[in-house]
Amino acid sequence: NYPNPFHLSTTIQYTVPLDCKVSIKIYDMFGREIKTLFEGDKIAGTYTANFNSSKLAKGIYYCKVTALTDEQSTIQSIILIAQ
């Protein structure tokens, strides 16, 4: 994601190697789901998703991108600095 750390919003870039269902979710540091940014079908390619952190406390969050056809996922920490 860029920028990281971020202030109010960040852009998450991801690549889908094959046509598949994709899920992008944000979790807090306790593993609670905060927000679903996208869930649906994507054709192979590179995409971006925007995460707006309004009403969230500063801290560390996690972005999980999952390709649902083969259950592959990537998790990255994202750091929200003071609002």
N, C-alpha and C positions, 0 to 999 in steps of 0.2 A: 504494500500500500504506500501511497505517497500523499502528503508528507507523513512521516512517523518519527517522532511524536507529532500529534496534530492538535489543533485548537477547537474548531467547531465541526469540521468535516474532513474526510479523507477519501481518496479514490483507490479502490481495490481493482487491480488488473489481474486477469486470469486467462489462461489458455485452455481450450477444450480440444483435445487431439482427435476425438471421434464424435459423431452425432450422439447425444445422450441427454438424459435428464441431469440437471445440475441444481444443487442446493447451496446457498450462501447464507450462513447464519453467524450472528454475533453473540458471544457468551461473556458473562462477567467472570471475575477471577474465582468464583465459587462454582462455576459450571452451569449457572442458570442461563437459559436462553433469553437474550434481551430483544433481539429483532431478527426477522428473516428478511434479507435484502433481495433475494431472488429464489424462486423455486419453479422450475419448469424445463422445457426442452430447449436445447441449444444445438445448432449445427457447429461442426468443427470450425474453430477460429479463436480470435483473441477478443476479449470483452472487458468492459469496466463496469463497476458498480460503485455507487456513492453511498457513504455512510455518514449521516448527519447525527451528531451526538447531543443535540439539544435535550435538555432535561436529565442528562446523565452526570454523575459525579466524576471528577477526575480520577484517573487510575489506569490499570491495565485491563484490557479486554482482549478477547480472542476471536479471530475470524476463521471460520471453518468452511472451506470450499470442498464439496463432495461431488464426484461424478457418480451418479447412481447406477450406471450400467455395470460397473465392475467394483463398486464400493471403495474406490480410491478416494482418499481425502488428504487435504493439506490444512494444517493449522498454523496460524501465525499470530504472534502477539502484536497488538496495536496499543499505543499509549496515548491516552487523552490527557492533555495538560489543562490547567485551569481555564474555566469558561470565561 
